[in-house]
Amino acid sequence: MKFLGLFAVACLVMSSTVNAGQLIEHKNGKPVPGKYIVMLKKTAAAPEGIQRFADKVSEIARRNRGNALSPGGRRKVPKITLQYENLNGFVIEDGDEDLQELLGQEDVDYIEQDSEFEMAASQSNPPSWALPRIILRNPPTGSKTPYIYPDPAGAGITAYVLDTGILTSHQEFEGRARNGANFVKGESSSDENGHGTHVAGTLGGKTYGVAKKVNIIGVKVLSKSGIGELSGIIAGMDWVIKDAPGKRVIINMSIVGRDSQVMSDAVDRLSAANLPVFVAGGNFPDYDACEGSLSGHHHSFAVGASDANDAWASFYSYGPCIDLIAPGVDIASADNQGNNSGASRSGTSMAAPHVAGAAAVYMSVDKNLKYPYQIYGKLTQTATKNKITGNLRGTPNLFLYLAQS
């Protein structure tokens, strides 16, 4: 339960202090050449500080434009391609040669190279077993166990799914889903992979979903290949902060990536806006979830996966930063191949939306559940203890349980 007792453990990587004007060493995934995320100091959050930095970039570009780089080419100049509205930062492209000058600006806190994050799933094809399991303290003894859930079923709650987009016309969503924003260049806002539709179906589909009446907003930050640039994922989080006021909200991010300061800061901002964030624990057997920029953050709620036999899925990430275990192997849900299509997938990507859906149900039942710490606490306090078998390697043995009252 890293958001309460394990703060120090969860933040071994994430909470290191960043000095002003520091270049954050690239640690996550594949770097995006020439592309950087610039975060300004909190003291520069006012329009004047933002404008000063934008003016400086323009000055550098004017000064260096046309300067010969070599007999066969010309010098690249930096340009701002994206400004975050709520996170006090920018995305700079073609910035390699001017990094030191940009780092020297008084308003700059740090600069981190853009990199690729990815979805956390693999695919297989048997039927799902998960919904009956999360309403029982012990595995069901027969195949006819119904899924019984509190009647509000997530009504009045909005779930943001940051993923590959959603096939919103799928019959599973009954008109309750829409795509709100797209941060993947060259692709439509709809789901060209299937991962996002599957996740959304598990969270809130009429047949496959935990919270069958929740409203769902897709935020596309991963491409059809399941890869997303860090800068685009941050833009999606920034957009949610802008769109969420006035709603009762949960966020699902079935995305994995290692240490990133800008991701850590973005999760902090979501938490400061009282937005609970449910994340995949990761699908790497030798990977301590505390090393993940999402799964290791003390303000996120990380989910590990088990199978139909209550066995720990040993090929997934582990450790004390996993907050809860949920069904994640051979999970049937909606697919993007048609409005009636379905598929089965495995991964902590599939486990996280079970927990996010349960959170939506609890919030719809209890209007006093408003803050992330309350919602996370409800999930851990009601969890089934010590039922998952296998080598959990320090993972808390807490399994998702959807209480009926």
Buried (B, 14 or more C-beta within 10 A) or exposed (E): BBBEEBEEBBBBBBBEEBEEBBBBEBBBBEBBEBBBBBBBBEEBBEEEBBEBBEEBBBEBBEEBEEEEEEEEEEBBBBBBEBBBEBBBBBBBBBBBBBBEBBBEBBBBBBBBBBBBBBBBBEEEEEEBBBBBBBBBEEEBEEEEBEBEBBEBBBBBBBBBBBBBBBBBEBBBBEEBBEBBBBBBEEBEBBBBBBBBBBBBBBBBBBBBBBBBBBBBBBBBBBBBEBBBBBBBBBBBBBBBBEBBEEBBBBBBBBBBBBBBBBBBBBBBBBBEBBBBBBBBBBBBEEBBBBBBBBBBBBBBBBBBBBBBEBEBBEBBBBBBBBBBBBBBBBBBBBBBBEEEBBBBBBBBBBBBBBBBBBBBBBBBBBEEBEEBBBBBBBBBEBBBEEBBEBEBBBBBBBBBBBBEE
